Amino acid sequence: MPLSEDEQRILSEIEEQLYETDPALAREVGRTTVFTHPARNLRLAILGCVGGLVFMVLTLSTSYWLSFLGFLVMLAASLWAWSSLRKLGRFGLQQISDSINRGDVSDFLRSPGRRFVHRLRRGGAERPERD
């Protein structure tokens, strides 16, 4: 059901007030989608799977128990990746593949690191000093 003209006007006023009062929140809400969290979990799960595989291969000659632990990490990360893929669904995967096809791969892969560095820099400046 489309919004009436009055409702659209009220909505645009609220949006303008949000941009005026808290532009950082407005940018974050504009960038965030329903698929942001599952996509982040998918990246972490893939990283965990690769890490478990590397750990398993490196410890295979040392100890079979440590190698088995690496296998378990890899298995758990694979299950987590499968769960994240199911939460993404077909439309979420289509959005990710479209962004990759447009050449936004660097933003897709680097955005978590940039946010982390920004939080570290911002957090250091905002910490209250203790006596």
N, C-alpha and C positions, 0 to 999 in steps of 0.2 A: 504494500500500500504506500503510495507516494505521500510525502509530507506536504502540508498546505503551505501557502506563501508565508503565513505568520509563523508557522513552526520552523521553516527554513531560515527566516530572518532571526528568530531567537537562537537557533543553532549556530548561525554564523556569528552572532554577537558573543556567544559563549566561547567560540573558537578564537575570536579576536582577543577577548579578555585573557584567555589562556596564553596566547602568544605574548601578550604584554606583561603578564605577571610572572610567568615561568617559561621562558623560551626553551630551556634545556628539556623540560618535561614534554613540551609540545613537540620538539624534534624527536625525542625518544618514542613517544606515542605514535608519531607519524611513521617511524621506521619499523616499529614492532608489528609483527603479524601473529596470527594464530600458530604459524609454523616455526616461529623463531626458536622456541624452547626445544621442540623435538629435533630440529636441525642442529642445534648446539649439542644436544645429547648424542646425536649421530656422529658428529665430529669427534667428540670425546671417546665414544665407543670404538671408533676406527683407530684412534690413537692408542687406546688400551689394547686392542687386538694386535696391532703391530708391535707394541711394547712387550706384550706377553710372548709373541712369537720370537722376538729378538732375545728375550730373557731365556726362553726355552732352548734355543739353539746354542746360546753362549754357555749355559750351565749343563748341557747334555754330557759333555766330557768330564765334568766335575762330579756331579751327583744326579742320580736319576730322580731323587725326591725333589730337588730344586727344579729340575726340568719339568717334572709333573706339576709342580706349583705354577710354573710359567704356562703350561697347558691349561690349567684351570682358570688362570687369569684370562687367557685368550678365549676360552670357552664362555666365560661369564661376559666378557666384552662383546662377543659375537651375539649372545642372546640379548644383550642390552641394545645392540645395533638393530637387531631384528625387531625388537619392541619399538624402537624409535621410528623405524621405517613404517611399521604398521600405524603408528600414530600420525605420521606425516600423510599417509594415504597417497592416492594417485595425484590429486591436485597439488599437494605440497611438493612432491617429486617433480611435477611438471614446472612449478615455479622455480625450483632450484636448477633444473636443466635449462630453463629459459635464461636464467641469470648467467649460467655458464656459457651458453651460446652467444649471449650479448657481449661477453668478455668481462663480466664482473667477477671472475674467479678470484682475482687478487683481493677484492673487497670481501668476498665470501669467506676466504681463508684467513685474511689478515684482520678482520674486524674484531674478533675476540681479543687478540693481542693488543690492538690499539685501545680498546676500551679498558683493558687491564692496566696499561701504562698510564692512561688518562686518570683512572681512579687512584693509582699510586701517587701521581703528581698532585692531584686535587686533594687527596686525603692527607698528604704531608703538610699542605698549606692550611688546612682547616682544623688540624688537631689543636685542642686547647693546650696551652702550656701549663705544666704543673710545677709548683714550687717545692 
